[in-house]
Amino acid sequence: MASRELVPRLLAQDDKKLRTAVRDVGRTEDPDSRDLAMHEARKKAKRLRYAAESAIPVFGKRAKSYSKKVKKLQTTLGLHQDSVVARGKLRELGIQANLSGENGFTFGRLHALEEWRADRAERDFYAAWDKLPAKKIRRWIRR
């Protein structure tokens, strides 16, 4: 099978997996489950990005542009995941401070800042997602 046939099929599969993962994020209401769903979407975006980058020799500018858009998705989802990890650690540190008789207020403030960062990353993610229309991608992959 020639690369002009195989690469589009692989890209389409990875694109579909990402779109399914993003749909799952939208269906999740529980904050912890939503964080996990966004992390899964990040992993799918990372895989799709690498696939798109490997398609540049076959599809040229279209694949390069596509990989940049997917990289933006991956980056915003990565910022969100970093916030999830930081909030968990800050919560631990706040509890430890409280149990030691210290004031954990600062850890709470930092946790709130990380919540804001996560919300911002999620908004940025959806803005980037809107710039990745499925029909346009499918059209140039099939050519």
RACORCOR-V9844 format. One record per residue. RES is the residue in one letter. SS is DSSP state (hx for helix, st for strand, lp for the rest). PSI is psi as a letter, one per 40 degrees, with the letter a starting at -180 (* if undefined). D_LAST is the distance of its C-alpha to the last C-alpha in Angstrom with 1 decimal. Layout:
# RACORCOR-V9844
RES:SS:PSI:D_LAST
RES:SS:PSI:D_LAST
This chain:
# RACORCOR-V9844
M:lp:h:15.7
A:lp:i:13.7
S:hx:d:12.6
R:hx:e:8.9
E:hx:d:9.5
L:hx:d:12.3
V:hx:d:11.5
P:hx:d:8.8
R:hx:d:11.4
L:hx:d:14.1
L:hx:d:12.8
A:hx:d:12.4
Q:hx:d:15.9
D:hx:d:17.5
D:hx:d:16.2
K:hx:d:17.7
K:hx:d:20.9
L:hx:d:21.3
R:hx:d:20.9
T:hx:d:23.5
A:hx:d:25.8
V:hx:d:25.7
R:hx:d:26.5
D:hx:d:29.4
V:hx:d:30.7
G:hx:d:30.9
R:hx:e:32.9
T:lp:h:35.4
E:lp:d:38.6
D:lp:h:40.8
P:hx:d:40.6
D:hx:d:40.8
S:hx:d:38.1
R:hx:d:35.9
D:hx:d:36.4
L:hx:d:35.4
A:hx:d:32.3
M:hx:d:31.3
H:hx:d:31.9
E:hx:d:29.6
A:hx:d:26.9
R:hx:d:27.5
K:hx:d:27.1
K:hx:d:23.8
A:hx:d:22.7
K:hx:d:24.0
R:hx:d:22.1
L:hx:d:18.8
R:hx:d:19.7
Y:hx:d:20.4
A:hx:d:17.1
A:hx:d:15.2
E:hx:d:17.7
S:hx:e:17.1
A:lp:e:13.3
I:hx:d:14.3
P:hx:d:14.8
V:hx:d:11.2
F:hx:e:9.5
G:lp:b:12.7
K:hx:d:13.8
R:hx:d:11.4
A:hx:d:12.4
K:hx:d:15.9
S:hx:d:16.2
Y:hx:d:15.1
S:hx:d:17.5
K:hx:d:20.2
K:hx:d:19.9
V:hx:d:20.2
K:hx:d:23.1
K:hx:d:24.8
L:hx:d:24.7
Q:hx:d:26.0
T:hx:d:28.7
T:hx:d:30.0
L:hx:d:30.1
G:hx:d:31.9
L:hx:d:34.5
H:hx:d:35.1
Q:hx:d:35.7
D:hx:d:38.0
S:hx:d:40.0
V:hx:d:40.2
V:hx:d:41.7
A:hx:d:44.0
R:hx:d:45.3
G:hx:d:46.3
K:hx:d:48.1
L:hx:d:49.8
R:hx:d:51.0
E:hx:d:52.5
L:hx:d:54.2
G:hx:d:55.6
I:hx:d:57.0
Q:hx:d:58.6
A:hx:d:60.1
N:hx:d:61.5
L:hx:d:63.0
S:lp:e:64.6
G:lp:e:66.2
E:lp:i:64.1
N:lp:h:62.3
G:lp:e:58.6
F:hx:d:57.9
T:hx:d:55.9
F:hx:d:53.5
G:hx:d:53.1
R:hx:d:52.3
L:hx:d:49.7
H:hx:d:48.2
A:hx:d:47.9
L:hx:d:46.2
E:hx:d:43.6
E:hx:d:43.1
W:hx:d:42.4
R:hx:d:39.9
A:hx:d:38.1
D:hx:d:38.0
R:hx:d:36.6
A:hx:d:33.9
E:hx:d:32.9
R:hx:d:32.8
D:hx:d:30.7
F:hx:d:28.4
Y:hx:d:27.8
A:hx:d:27.3
A:hx:d:24.6
W:hx:d:23.1
D:lp:e:22.9
K:lp:e:20.7
L:lp:g:18.0
P:lp:h:16.6
A:hx:d:14.8
K:hx:d:12.8
K:hx:d:11.4
I:hx:d:10.5
R:hx:d:8.9
R:hx:d:6.8
W:hx:d:5.4
I:hx:d:5.6
R:hx:d:3.8
R:lp:*:0.0
